[in-house]
Amino acid sequence: MQFKSGLTRGGSLSLLSTFLFVSQFAASEGGQSSPETKPTSLTAPGDWPMVGRDSTGARYSPLTQITPENVNKLAVAWVYHMKPAASTGTTQSPSTASPAISSFHQSEDQPLVIGTTMYVVTPYSRIVALDSATGAEKWVFDIPDDDNASMRGCAYWPGDATSGPSIIFGTRLGRMYSISAATGRINSDFGTDGMVNLKTPEVMTTGMDKSFILPSPPVIYKGLVITGAGPGEGPGGAFGGVGPAGDTRAWDAHTGKLVWTFHSVPRPGEPGHESWTGDSWKDRSGVNVWGYMTIDEARGILYMPLGAPNNDRVGVDRPGDNLFGSSLVAVNVNTGKLLWYFQVVHHDIWDIDTQSPPTLFDVKRAGKIIPVVATVNKNGLMFILDRVTGKPIYGVVERPVPASNVPGEKASPTQPFPVLPEPLSQTTLSRSNLYKDTPEHQAWCERYVDDNNMLLGDVYTPPALDRYTVVLPGTQGGVNYYGGAFDPKLGLFIANVNNLAQPVRVIRSADGSYINSGPLAGVVRFWNPSNHLPCGPTPWGELVAVDVNTGKIAWRSTLGVTDSLPEGKRNTGRPGLGGAIITASGLVFIGATDDSRFRAFDAKNGKEIWTVKLPASAEATPITYTANGKQYVAVVATGGGLIGAKLASDSLMVYSLPDANGEVVSRRAQPSATAPQVSSSVKATPTVATPQLMKQLSASDLAPFPTGSGRETTLRVCSGCHSVSMIATQHLDAQAWNDLVQVMAGRGAVASDTEFEQIAAYLAKSFPKHPPSAPPAHP
């Protein structure tokens, strides 16, 4: 049995004990008597108080001032530059002949708006409160110890009779802060002087020196602050997937005290423990919520999208299905007790995860309203489940998938596929569907495949031993952490997908263990690294709408253009990270793509009806809100990220319609010294990876890294989060190495700014860019 909501490996339905328990729970909680999806938390129509706008994660706004008929009149209302004014935004490279290197930092922040205040998490160690109509600063909170908040934003707690509203956020040093939403001052009753240390012995079972962050904002339910985890991806090799636990935890919003813990890797005696062989569960890292959670507030159910176990490409040391890895898990939000689970990927060795926010909505079938939860992920598949029982409403079948040729790797013989909807992204790659629209790039791609003896496969082709396997979609394909949005009037679930493949291989290291030596997630994809033209089939990016009442695809639209291709060949779609939002007027707003555009589509038919060029790609999800009776649309545009877009800006872009006189007042706001500056009294030395980690690196790990300034710092810092063997396969220019290092800093790498500069310089010197004329060869 692979999930406790009624499905066997053969695909037949059966009533299991947990299914019965959940049904009884739902009835006792009143779930059957209130079927419609209506968040109980009061959200003002013009506010955007959480990442999904409300607890369902639908990202649907009731605003109607901006319409398909007038959206083409949108213009910049104001711009806020997140980088402190004293900084120039660039640093000069050591050689005067070299261009300046951008020192912008990446952000995936989705601002929050409550009333007349916008809350922005900057990648420059600051939380800022802005006037939502003008961008003027109200207050600034400086995070101590050169720490940074989650690049994806913060959470807003409205408070209660005893406490005022608060902004709560986690950081890359494993801390969680609570500050006053009104003043930015520390809530001293929360934890120790406003801070909770998330790196507790219960999760840091393999040592306090390991990296542990909060990669996404917590979710708030009444007086609970519920956090995921960012334990890194493990050292791999002989050390397998050991590391900090990926447990989900709930904390008291007033005091910061721990209320409950859900063990994402089940302990002995807990449901799911039998899916781990022997002691393979012990000290297992990964299996963490690194994206967003959602809540059925009426029923008191929390939905957790859990990632793959570490190591996420090699599972030799963890035979079994590895619950609750790559699973959607429903628990009682008040207690953390398991209700049901659905495993999307058995024994995940592709890093597929289930990271997207589970989206809650209603499906109308056979005259009935069914409350459902939808999960989408990097394999491009969408599962629509009864959110009370976990049972798929359109059916799921277990299909045979290829076996692994890695000795000792017991890949699952089957994987679950939904009967409906059809895959949102492309899932099969072959010689016949490689890119063919321009002769030059077609020839490059064919040489790339042939020179590296690549095996072209589909979504569940396992990583092969000593040979590159190309999987479609890859780790940045399908639907990523941002998930989809839902339009309740049209019954459409709308998500952007990447048809982006990924080469990966497994090799045997000198100590006899097996490790992933494929390209590090972020820069080297199945593309020409000199121009970022993918080799897989177009469109490389799409916006897809699913009619949830039928399970059928309603429409598909190409998302993005390739400016470097000849006219007539540019409508290729582009890779993107960042989601869509929908308004009641029938508009879909989305940035995401690496072509640095911000777009609006007609929700009914997918027609692109407005496009504007941004200063950098917006690898974040936009918001819409009102201030002084006017509707605004805002998006953070910095570039950077795991699709290799250039880090080029620090801008928060805000758009609105003209006033009655036809004018839009455009303002440019910069961080200033005039707004109240607030900081925490907590001072501590950042916990960084210690030289002990260096001892975990084998001779084969160290061999590709030449001696020189920055070598030890690079190995020490990078090995805290992932296998260093993945780094040496890349060859980038200085700007690209700097951008990648800044991305990793935002994702939890722990070092000082000076050390990050040393790492970027060392990597640029040691692994310079290949000549563009030849495809990278198999090392």
C-alpha positions in Angstrom: 0.0 0.0 0.0 1.4 3.4 -0.9 -1.1 5.9 0.5 -3.7 5.6 3.1 -6.6 6.9 1.2 -7.6 3.8 -0.7 -5.2 2.9 -3.5 -3.2 -0.3 -3.9 -0.2 -0.8 -6.2 -2.4 -2.3 -8.8 -4.6 0.7 -8.8 -7.7 -0.8 -7.3 -9.6 1.0 -4.5 -9.9 -0.4 -1.1 -11.2 1.0 2.2 -8.3 1.1 4.6 -8.4 1.8 8.2 -6.9 5.3 7.9 -9.5 6.1 5.2 -12.2 5.2 7.7 -10.6 7.2 10.4 -10.4 10.3 8.3 -14.0 9.9 7.2 -15.0 9.7 10.9 -12.8 12.7 11.7 -14.4 14.8 8.9 -17.9 14.0 10.0 -17.1 14.8 13.6 -15.5 18.1 12.6 -18.5 19.1 10.6 -16.7 18.8 7.2 -19.6 17.1 5.5 -22.1 19.7 6.5 -20.0 22.6 5.1 -18.7 21.4 1.7 -17.9 24.8 0.1 -14.4 26.2 0.1 -14.6 29.4 2.1 -11.7 30.5 4.2 -12.8 31.5 7.7 -10.1 34.1 8.2 -11.5 37.5 7.3 -9.5 39.0 4.4 -10.4 42.5 3.3 -11.0 42.6 -0.5 -8.1 45.0 -1.1 -5.6 43.1 1.0 -3.0 40.5 0.3 -2.2 39.2 3.8 -0.4 35.9 3.0 1.4 34.2 0.1 -1.7 32.5 -1.3 -3.8 35.6 -0.4 -5.9 33.3 1.8 -5.4 29.9 3.5 -6.6 27.9 0.5 -3.6 29.0 -1.6 -5.9 30.0 -4.5 -4.2 33.3 -5.2 -7.5 34.7 -6.3 -8.4 38.4 -5.7 -11.9 39.8 -5.8 -10.7 43.1 -7.3 -12.2 44.2 -10.6 -10.9 47.7 -11.3 -8.2 46.5 -13.7 -10.0 44.5 -16.5 -9.1 42.8 -19.8 -10.4 46.0 -21.5 -8.2 48.5 -19.7 -5.2 46.4 -18.7 -3.2 47.8 -21.6 -3.2 51.2 -19.9 -1.3 50.0 -16.8 1.8 52.1 -16.1 4.5 52.2 -13.4 3.0 53.8 -10.2 6.1 53.5 -8.1 9.3 51.5 -7.8 11.1 50.6 -4.6 14.8 49.8 -4.7 15.6 47.3 -2.0 19.4 47.7 -2.0 20.5 50.2 0.6 21.2 53.6 -0.9 24.8 53.7 0.1 25.6 50.7 -2.2 26.3 51.1 -5.9 25.0 47.7 -6.9 28.3 46.6 -8.5 31.8 45.6 -7.3 34.8 46.0 -9.5 36.6 42.8 -10.5 40.2 42.5 -9.6 41.3 43.1 -13.2 40.6 46.6 -14.5 40.1 45.1 -17.9 37.2 43.0 -16.6 33.6 44.3 -16.4 32.1 45.2 -13.1 30.4 42.3 -11.4 26.8 42.8 -10.2 26.4 42.4 -6.5 22.6 42.5 -6.6 21.0 39.7 -4.5 18.2 37.5 -5.6 14.7 37.7 -4.2 11.6 35.6 -4.6 9.6 37.7 -2.2 5.9 38.1 -2.5 5.1 41.2 -0.5 2.1 41.3 1.9 -0.4 44.2 2.0 -2.7 44.8 5.0 -4.6 48.1 5.1 -2.3 50.8 3.9 1.0 49.0 4.6 3.1 46.8 2.4 5.6 44.4 4.0 8.7 43.5 2.0 11.4 41.1 2.8 14.6 42.3 1.1 17.7 40.2 0.3 19.8 42.8 2.1 19.2 41.8 5.7 16.1 44.0 6.1 12.4 43.9 6.5 10.7 47.1 5.4 7.2 48.5 5.8 6.1 50.8 3.0 3.1 53.0 2.3 1.3 50.8 -0.2 0.2 53.8 -2.3 3.5 55.6 -2.6 6.3 53.2 -1.6 7.5 55.6 1.2 9.2 53.7 4.1 7.3 53.5 7.4 9.9 51.5 9.3 12.9 49.3 8.7 14.0 46.3 10.7 17.7 45.4 10.4 18.3 41.7 10.9 21.2 41.1 13.2 24.4 39.2 12.6 24.4 39.8 8.8 21.6 37.3 8.7 18.9 37.2 5.9 15.2 36.4 6.0 13.7 33.8 3.7 13.9 35.0 0.1 10.2 34.0 -0.3 8.7 36.4 2.2 7.2 36.6 5.7 4.0 35.8 7.5 1.4 38.1 9.0 -0.3 37.2 12.3 -3.3 39.5 13.0 -3.0 39.1 16.7 -5.7 38.7 19.2 -7.2 40.3 22.3 -3.9 40.2 24.1 -1.4 40.8 21.3 -1.2 43.2 18.4 -0.5 42.2 14.7 3.0 40.7 14.0 5.3 40.0 11.2 7.0 36.6 11.6 9.8 35.3 9.5 12.6 32.8 9.4 16.3 33.2 8.4 19.2 31.5 6.9 20.9 31.1 10.3 17.9 29.0 11.5 16.2 31.6 13.5 12.6 32.8 13.6 11.7 36.4 14.6 8.4 38.1 15.6 8.2 41.9 15.2 5.4 44.4 15.6 3.6 45.0 12.3 2.9 48.6 13.4 6.4 49.6 14.5 8.9 46.9 13.4 10.0 46.6 17.0 10.8 43.2 18.5 8.0 41.3 20.3 10.1 40.6 23.4 7.8 38.0 24.8 8.4 35.8 21.7 11.2 33.3 22.4 14.3 35.1 23.7 14.0 38.8 23.0 11.8 38.2 20.0 13.8 35.3 18.5 13.3 31.5 18.5 16.3 29.3 17.6 14.9 26.7 15.2 18.2 24.7 15.4 17.1 22.6 18.4 18.7 19.3 19.4 15.6 17.4 18.3 16.1 18.3 14.6 19.9 18.8 14.6 20.6 15.2 15.4 23.9 15.0 13.5 25.4 18.1 15.0 24.6 21.8 15.5 27.2 22.9 12.9 25.0 21.8 10.0 23.0 24.2 7.8 19.3 24.7 8.7 17.1 27.5 7.4 13.5 28.4 7.0 13.3 28.7 3.1 9.7 29.9 2.9 7.5 31.8 5.3 5.5 29.9 8.0 1.7 29.5 7.8 -0.4 31.0 10.5 -3.5 29.4 12.0 -5.2 31.2 14.9 -2.4 31.3 17.6 -0.1 28.8 15.9 3.0 29.5 13.7 3.7 26.5 11.6 7.1 26.1 10.0 8.7 23.8 7.4 12.4 23.2 7.3 15.5 23.7 5.1 18.0 21.1 6.1 20.0 21.2 2.9 20.5 18.3 0.5 23.2 16.4 2.4 26.8 15.5 1.7 26.0 12.3 -0.3 28.6 9.7 -0.9 29.5 7.6 2.1 27.5 9.9 4.3 24.3 9.3 2.3 21.5 11.5 3.4 22.2 12.1 7.1 21.6 15.5 8.4 19.1 17.7 10.2 15.5 16.4 10.3 12.9 17.9 8.0 10.1 17.9 10.6 7.2 20.3 10.5 6.7 22.1 13.7 4.0 24.4 15.3 4.9 27.2 17.7 2.9 29.5 20.0 2.5 32.8 18.2 2.6 34.7 21.6 5.6 33.0 23.3 7.4 31.0 20.6 7.1 27.8 22.6 6.9 24.5 20.7 3.4 23.2 20.5 3.7 20.1 18.3 6.1 18.3 15.9 5.3 16.0 13.0 8.1 13.6 12.2 8.3 13.7 8.4 10.5 10.5 8.6 8.3 8.2 10.8 10.0 6.9 14.0 9.5 3.3 15.1 5.9 2.7 15.9 4.6 5.6 13.8 2.6 5.1 10.6 4.9 4.8 7.6 7.9 3.6 9.5 7.6 0.2 7.7 8.5 2.0 4.4 12.1 2.3 5.6 14.4 -0.7 5.6 16.4 -1.4 8.7 17.9 1.8 10.3 17.8 3.7 7.0 15.3 6.1 8.6 17.7 7.1 11.4 19.2 10.7 11.0 17.6 10.8 7.6 17.5 14.4 6.3 15.3 15.9 3.6 11.5 15.0 3.6 10.9 18.6 4.4 8.3 21.3 3.6 10.5 23.8 1.8 7.6 25.5 -0.1 4.2 26.6 1.2 1.5 24.9 3.3 -2.2 25.5 3.1 -5.1 25.0 5.6 -8.7 24.0 5.4 -9.7 26.3 8.3 -13.3 25.1 8.6 -12.1 21.5 9.1 -8.9 22.2 10.9 -6.7 20.3 8.4 -3.2 21.3 7.4 -1.8 20.2 4.1 2.0 19.7 3.9 3.9 19.2 0.6 7.0 17.2 1.6 10.2 16.9 -0.4 12.4 14.0 -1.4 14.6 12.2 1.2 18.3 12.9 1.1 20.3 12.0 -0.9 17.7 12.9 -3.5 19.4 11.3 -6.5 20.8 8.1 -5.0 18.7 5.9 -2.8 21.0 2.9 -2.4 21.1 3.4 1.4 17.3 3.8 1.8 15.5 0.8 0.2 11.7 1.1 0.4 9.1 3.7 -0.6 10.5 6.2 2.0 7.4 7.8 3.6 6.6 10.6 3.8 9.1 11.5 1.1 7.5 13.3 -1.9 4.1 13.0 -0.4 1.1 15.3 0.3 0.3 14.8 4.0 -2.8 16.0 5.8 -2.7 16.5 9.6 -4.9 17.9 12.3 -3.7 21.5 12.4 -4.2 21.8 16.2 -2.2 18.7 17.1 -0.1 17.6 14.1 -1.7 14.2 14.2 -1.7 12.3 10.8 -5.0 12.1 9.0 -4.0 10.8 5.6 -1.2 10.9 3.0 -0.8 10.5 -0.7 2.7 9.6 -2.0 3.3 11.3 -5.3 6.6 9.6 -6.0 7.7 6.3 -4.5 11.4 6.1 -3.5 12.2 9.5 -5.1 15.6 9.5 -6.9 14.8 12.4 -9.2 14.4 15.2 -6.7 10.8 15.6 -7.8 9.4 16.6 -4.4 5.8 17.8 -3.7 6.9 21.3 -3.0 4.0 23.3 -4.6 1.4 24.7 -2.2 -1.6 22.4 -2.1 -4.5 24.3 -3.6 -8.0 24.0 -2.1 -11.1 24.4 -4.1 -14.5 22.8 -4.9 -15.2 20.4 -7.9 -18.7 20.0 -9.2 -19.4 16.4 -10.4 -22.7 14.6 -10.9 -24.6 17.3 -9.1 -22.4 17.2 -6.1 -19.8 19.6 -4.7 -16.6 17.9 -3.7 -14.0 19.7 -1.5 -10.7 18.9 -3.0 -7.0 19.6 -2.7 -4.8 19.7 -5.8 -1.1 19.0 -5.9 1.3 19.6 -8.8 5.0 19.3 -8.9 8.2 19.0 -11.0 7.1 15.9 -12.9 4.3 17.9 -14.5 1.5 15.7 -13.1 -1.6 17.0 -11.3 -3.4 15.0 -8.7 -6.9 16.1 -7.5 -7.8 14.5 -4.2 -10.9 14.6 -2.0 -9.3 16.8 0.7 -11.1 15.1 3.6 -10.2 11.5 2.6 -7.2 11.8 0.2 -9.0 9.7 -2.4 -8.3 10.8 -6.0 -11.5 12.0 -7.6 -10.5 11.2 -11.2 -8.6 8.0 -10.4 -4.9 7.1 -10.2 -3.1 4.1 -11.8 0.2 2.6 -10.8 2.2 2.2 -14.1 5.4 0.2 -14.5 8.5 2.4 -14.8 12.2 1.5 -15.7 14.6 -0.1 -13.3 17.8 1.4 -12.2 21.2 0.1 -13.3 23.0 1.5 -10.2 24.1 -1.5 -8.1 22.0 -1.7 -5.0 19.5 0.9 -6.2 16.0 -0.6 -5.8 13.9 1.9 -7.7 10.2 1.5 -7.3 8.8 -0.8 -10.1 5.7 1.5 -10.4 4.8 5.1 -10.0 1.3 6.7 -9.7 -0.2 8.6 -12.7 -3.5 10.4 -12.6 -6.2 9.3 -15.0 -7.0 13.0 -15.4 -5.8 15.6 -16.0 -3.3 14.7 -18.7 0.3 15.9 -17.8 0.5 19.6 -17.7 4.1 19.5 -19.1 5.8 17.4 -21.6 7.1 14.1 -20.1 9.0 12.3 -22.9 12.3 13.2 -24.6 13.6 11.4 -27.7 15.9 12.1 -30.7 12.8 12.9 -32.7 11.6 15.8 -30.5 14.9 17.6 -29.9 14.8 21.3 -30.9 14.8 21.7 -34.7 13.6 25.3 -35.5 17.0 26.8 -36.3 19.8 24.7 -38.0 22.6 26.0 -35.8 21.1 25.2 -32.5 19.7 21.9 -33.8 23.3 20.9 -34.8 24.7 22.0 -31.4 22.1 20.0 -29.5 22.7 16.8 -31.6 26.5 17.1 -30.9 25.7 17.7 -27.2 23.8 14.5 -27.0 26.2 12.4 -29.1 29.4 13.7 -27.6 28.2 12.9 -24.1 26.5 9.6 -25.0 23.3 10.9 -23.4 20.3 8.6 -22.7 17.1 10.4 -23.6 14.3 9.3 -21.4 11.0 10.4 -19.8 9.8 11.6 -16.4 10.8 8.3 -14.5 13.9 7.2 -16.3 16.3 6.6 -13.4 19.7 8.3 -13.2 22.2 5.9 -14.8 25.6 4.8 -13.7 28.5 6.4 -15.6 26.1 7.8 -18.2 24.2 11.0 -18.5 20.4 10.4 -18.4 18.3 13.3 -19.6 14.9 13.4 -17.8 12.0 15.5 -19.1 10.8 17.4 -17.1 13.9 17.9 -14.9 14.4 19.5 -11.5 13.4 22.9 -12.9 10.7 21.5 -15.1 7.0 20.9 -14.6 5.5 23.1 -11.9 7.9 24.3 -9.2 7.4 25.7 -5.7 5.0 28.4 -6.7 2.2 26.0 -7.8 -1.0 27.2 -9.4 -3.9 29.6 -9.0 -7.6 28.9 -9.0 -10.5 30.9 -10.5 -13.7 29.8 -8.7 -16.0 31.6 -11.3 -14.5 29.8 -14.3 -13.5 26.6 -12.5 -10.0 26.8 -13.9 -6.7 25.9 -12.2 -4.0 27.9 -13.9 -0.2 27.2 -13.6 2.9 27.9 -15.6 5.0 24.9 -16.5 8.6 24.5 -17.7 9.3 22.0 -20.4 12.9 21.9 -19.3 15.0 18.7 -19.3 17.9 17.9 -16.9 21.0 15.8 -17.5 22.1 13.8 -14.5 24.4 10.8 -13.8 25.6 8.7 -11.0 29.2 7.7 -10.5 31.1 5.6 -8.0 33.4 7.5 -5.7 36.7 6.4 -4.4 35.2 5.2 -1.1 32.9 2.9 -3.0 29.7 4.9 -2.5 27.5 6.2 -5.3 27.0 9.9 -5.8 25.2 12.2 -8.2 27.8 14.0 -10.4 25.3 15.7 -12.7 25.2 19.4 -13.1 24.4 21.4 -10.0 20.8 22.6 -10.1 20.8 26.1 -11.3 22.9 26.8 -14.3 23.7 23.8 -16.5 20.5 22.4 -17.9 19.8 20.6 -21.1 20.8 23.7 -23.0 23.6 25.6 -24.6 25.2 27.3 -21.6 26.4 30.3 -23.7 22.9 31.4 -24.7 20.5 29.4 -22.6 18.7 27.9 -25.5 17.3 24.5 -24.4 17.6 21.4 -26.5 14.3 19.9 -25.7 11.0 20.5 -27.5 9.2 23.8 -27.5 7.4 25.5 -26.0 9.9 25.7 -23.2 7.4 27.6 -21.1 3.6 27.4 -21.0 0.7 28.7 -19.1 -1.9 25.9 -18.7 -5.5 26.0 -17.6 -7.3 22.9 -16.3 -11.1 22.7 -16.1 -11.3 21.0 -12.6 -14.9 20.0 -13.1 -14.0 17.8 -16.1 -10.3 17.1 -15.5 -9.6 18.3 -19.1 -7.1 20.9 -20.3 -9.1 24.1 -21.1 -6.3 26.0 -22.9 -2.5 26.2 -23.3 -0.6 29.4 -24.0 3.1 29.9 -24.9 4.7 31.8 -22.1 7.8 33.8 -23.0 10.0 34.7 -26.0 13.6 34.1 -26.9 14.9 37.5 -28.0 18.2 36.1 -29.4 16.5 34.0 -32.1 15.6 35.3 -35.6 12.2 37.0 -36.1 9.5 34.4 -36.6 11.3 31.9 -34.4 11.1 33.8 -31.0 7.8 32.5 -29.7 9.4 29.6 -28.0 8.3 30.0 -24.4 10.9 30.5 -21.8 11.8 28.8 -18.5 10.5 30.6 -15.5 10.1 30.5 -11.7 7.3 32.3 -10.0 3.6 31.8 -10.1 0.4 33.4 -11.4 -2.4 35.3 -9.7 -6.0 35.7 -10.9 -8.5 38.6 -10.5 -12.3 38.5 -10.4 -12.2 40.7 -13.5 -10.8 37.7 -15.5 -7.1 38.6 -15.6 -4.1 36.3 -15.0 -0.9 38.2 -14.0 2.5 36.5 -14.2 6.2 37.4 -14.4 8.4 34.3 -13.9 10.1 34.0 -17.3 13.8 34.7 -17.8 12.9 37.1 -20.7 12.3 39.8 -18.1 8.6 40.4 -19.0 5.5 40.9 -16.9 2.3 39.8 -18.6 -1.4 39.6 -18.3 -3.6 37.0 -19.9 -7.3 36.6 -20.4 -8.4 33.9 -17.9 -11.2 32.6 -20.1 -9.1 31.8 -23.2 -5.4 32.2 -22.3 -4.9 35.1 -24.7 -1.9 37.3 -23.9 -3.3 40.9 -23.7 -0.6 43.0 -21.9 3.2 42.8 -21.7 5.8 45.1 -20.2 9.6 44.8 -20.0 11.1 44.6 -16.5 14.6 45.6 -15.3 15.2 41.9 -14.6 13.3 38.7 -14.6 10.6 38.5 -11.9 11.2 35.1 -10.4 8.5 35.7 -7.8 4.7 35.7 -7.7 3.0 39.0 -8.0 0.2 40.5 -5.8 -2.7 42.9 -6.4 -4.2 45.2 -3.8 -6.0 48.5 -3.3 -4.8 51.7 -1.7 -7.0 54.8 -1.5 -9.5 53.2 -3.7 -7.0 52.4 -6.5 -6.0 48.9 -7.5 -2.3 48.1 -7.9 -0.3 45.2 -9.2 3.2 44.6 -7.7 6.0 42.2 -8.5 9.6 41.8 -7.3 12.1 41.8 -10.2 15.8 41.0 -9.4 16.7 38.2 -11.8 18.9 35.4 -10.6 17.5 32.0 -9.5 17.8 28.4 -10.5 17.1 29.0 -14.2 20.3 31.0 -14.6 18.8 34.5 -15.3 21.1 37.4 -14.8 21.0 39.1 -11.4 20.4 42.7 -12.7 18.2 44.6 -10.3 16.8 45.3 -6.8 13.4 46.5 -7.9 9.9 46.1 -6.5 7.7 47.2 -9.5 4.2 48.6 -8.8 1.7 49.3 -11.6 -1.7 51.0 -11.7 -4.2 52.6 -14.1 -4.1 56.3 -14.9 -6.1 58.8 -12.7 -9.2 60.4 -14.1 -7.0 63.0 -15.8 -5.1 60.3 -17.6 -1.9 60.5 -15.5 0.0 58.0 -13.4 2.2 59.5 -10.7 5.4 57.5 -10.9 7.7 57.5 -7.9 11.0 55.9 -7.2 11.6 55.0 -3.6 15.1 54.1 -2.2 16.0 52.9 1.3 16.7 55.9 3.4 17.8 57.0 6.8 14.6 58.9 7.5 12.4 55.9 8.3 12.7 54.4 11.8 15.5 51.9 11.9 14.9 49.0 14.3 17.1 46.1 15.2 17.1 43.2 17.6 19.0 43.2 20.8 19.9 39.6 20.1 23.5 39.3 19.1 25.2 36.0 18.4 28.0 34.6 16.3 26.6 33.0 13.2 26.8 29.2 13.2 28.9 28.3 10.2 30.1 24.9 8.9 33.2 23.8 10.8 36.4 22.1 9.6 34.8 18.8 10.6 32.9 18.9 7.4 36.1 19.0 5.5 37.0 15.6 7.0 33.8 14.1 5.4 35.2 14.9 1.9 36.9 12.0 0.2 40.0 12.3 -2.0 37.8 12.0 -5.1 35.7 14.9 -3.8 38.7 17.1 -3.3 40.6 16.2 -6.5 38.9 18.5 -9.0 39.5 21.6 -6.8 42.9 23.2 -7.5 44.8 24.7 -4.6 44.5 28.4 -4.3 42.9 31.2 -2.3 39.3 30.4 -1.5 39.6 26.6 -1.9 39.0 25.7 1.7 36.2 28.3 2.2 34.5 27.0 -1.0 34.6 23.4 0.1 33.6 24.1 3.7 30.6 26.3 2.9 29.3 24.4 -0.1 29.6 21.0 1.4 27.2 22.1 4.2 24.3 21.9 1.8 25.1 19.5 -1.1 27.7 17.3 -2.6 30.7 19.3 -3.8 31.1 16.8 -6.7 28.4 18.6 -8.6 30.3 21.9 -8.7 33.2 20.8 -10.8 31.1 19.9 -13.7 30.2 23.5 -14.4 32.3 26.1 -16.3 30.9 29.7 -16.0 32.1 33.2 -16.5 32.8 35.4 -13.4 29.3 37.1 -13.5 27.5 33.7 -13.7 29.6 32.3 -10.8 28.8 35.4 -8.7 25.1 35.1 -9.5 25.1 31.4 -8.6 26.9 32.1 -5.3 24.4 34.8 -4.4 21.5 32.4 -5.2 23.0 29.8 -2.9 23.5 32.4 -0.2 19.8 33.2 -0.4 19.0 29.5 -0.1 20.8 29.0 3.2 24.6 28.8 2.5 26.2 30.3 5.6 29.2 32.6 5.2 30.1 36.3 5.4 29.8 38.6 2.4 33.6 38.6 2.2 33.7 34.8 2.1 31.0 34.7 -0.6 33.1 37.0 -2.7 36.1 34.7 -2.1 34.1 31.7 -3.2 32.9 33.4 -6.4 36.4 34.5 -7.3 37.9 31.0 -6.7 35.2 29.3 -8.8 35.6 31.7 -11.6 39.3 31.2 -11.7 39.2 27.4 -11.2 36.3 26.6 -13.5 36.2 29.2 -16.2 33.6 29.3 -19.0 34.0 26.8 -21.9 34.5 28.2 -25.4 31.0 28.7 -26.9 31.7 26.9 -30.1 31.8 23.4 -28.6 29.2 21.6 -26.4 30.4 20.6 -23.0 32.0 17.2 -23.2 31.6 14.2 -20.8 34.4 14.7 -18.2 
